[in-house]
Every structure is written in C-alpha cells, then in structure tokens.
C-alpha cells in the first residue's frame, strides 16, 4: 500500500473549531462511500455519463466540506491567531484562497 504524505503546518485548530469539524466526519464518510461507488461503477463498466455525474456529485460534496472548513477556519483559527498578534495568518489565508480559486 502506498503511503500518502499529508502536508501540514504543525498548527492545531482552536477547541471551538475542532468541535465544529466533527460533523464533517459524517460527510466525509458519505463522500468515501460515493468514491467507492464510483470505483465499482467503473469496474462494472457502467455507462460513462452515469459515472461522470457521480464524480461531479462527489466533487460538489467535497467543495461543500471545503467551504464549511474555510468558514470555520476564518471564524475561529484565523481570528484567534490575529488576536494573538500573528499577522502571518493573513498571507496563509490568501494562499489558501488562491489555491481554492484555481
């Protein structure tokens, strides 16, 4: 099995942000199920348009999770860092938004 490297900043979410992230785990489980379903559809030679529609549904679900996380991050993590005088978080957020809008 290939080891997946996940880049990290070494920072942790605020307690409040972590509490709000927990419901996202249910969404991620559903997305994982969708992805397994797509794989099965490909293995079973399902009609291409049906597979494409499922891929788009998964992409949309991931985008939704991403936006919830961004909202949560700004309201809790970024706010806390700014209150602690960490202005570097502004550049971090700009980079994140640029990546999201590519």
SULCOR-V51847 format. One record per residue. N is the residue number from 1. PHI is phi in whole degrees, 0 to 359 (* if undefined). PSI is psi in whole degrees, -180 to 180 (999 if undefined). BURIAL is + if it has 24 or more other C-alpha atoms within 12 Angstrom, else -. Layout:
N | PHI | PSI | BURIAL
N | PHI | PSI | BURIAL
This chain:
1 | * | 134 | -
2 | 285 | 134 | -
3 | 279 | 130 | -
4 | 263 | 125 | -
5 | 267 | 125 | -
6 | 251 | 115 | -
7 | 294 | 142 | -
8 | 216 | 154 | -
9 | 270 | -11 | -
10 | 85 | -2 | -
11 | 271 | 156 | -
12 | 243 | 152 | -
13 | 291 | 156 | +
14 | 296 | 163 | -
15 | 302 | -43 | -
16 | 296 | -43 | -
17 | 296 | -42 | +
18 | 298 | -40 | -
19 | 299 | -40 | -
20 | 283 | -17 | -
21 | 280 | -25 | +
22 | 305 | -44 | -
23 | 297 | -20 | -
24 | 291 | -23 | -
25 | 298 | -37 | -
26 | 296 | -43 | -
27 | 298 | -43 | -
28 | 296 | -35 | -
29 | 296 | -40 | -
30 | 295 | -40 | -
31 | 295 | -42 | +
32 | 302 | -41 | -
33 | 297 | -41 | -
34 | 299 | -43 | +
35 | 294 | -40 | +
36 | 297 | -38 | -
37 | 296 | -40 | -
38 | 296 | -44 | +
39 | 302 | -44 | -
40 | 297 | -41 | -
41 | 301 | -42 | -
42 | 294 | -45 | -
43 | 300 | -34 | -
44 | 267 | 12 | -
45 | 55 | 45 | -
46 | 292 | 153 | -
47 | 307 | 130 | -
48 | 306 | -42 | -
49 | 297 | -36 | -
50 | 296 | -41 | -
51 | 294 | -45 | +
52 | 301 | -43 | -
53 | 297 | -38 | -
54 | 291 | -37 | +
55 | 298 | -44 | +
56 | 295 | -38 | -
57 | 297 | -40 | -
58 | 293 | -42 | +
59 | 299 | -42 | -
60 | 296 | -41 | -
61 | 296 | -41 | +
62 | 296 | -41 | +
63 | 298 | -40 | -
64 | 298 | -45 | -
65 | 297 | -42 | +
66 | 300 | -43 | -
67 | 291 | -37 | -
68 | 296 | -44 | -
69 | 297 | -42 | +
70 | 298 | -47 | +
71 | 302 | -49 | -
72 | 298 | -43 | +
73 | 298 | -47 | +
74 | 295 | -47 | +
75 | 292 | -26 | -
76 | 242 | -61 | +
77 | 292 | -52 | +
78 | 296 | -45 | +
79 | 303 | -47 | -
80 | 297 | -42 | -
81 | 295 | -41 | -
82 | 296 | -41 | -
83 | 296 | -27 | -
84 | 272 | 3 | -
85 | 85 | 12 | -
86 | 271 | 90 | -
87 | 283 | -12 | -
88 | 297 | -22 | -
89 | 297 | -26 | -
90 | 296 | -47 | -
91 | 296 | -39 | -
92 | 301 | -45 | -
93 | 295 | -41 | -
94 | 300 | -43 | -
95 | 298 | -41 | -
96 | 297 | -47 | -
97 | 297 | -40 | -
98 | 298 | -42 | -
99 | 297 | -39 | -
100 | 290 | -27 | -
101 | 262 | 6 | -
102 | 289 | 999 | -
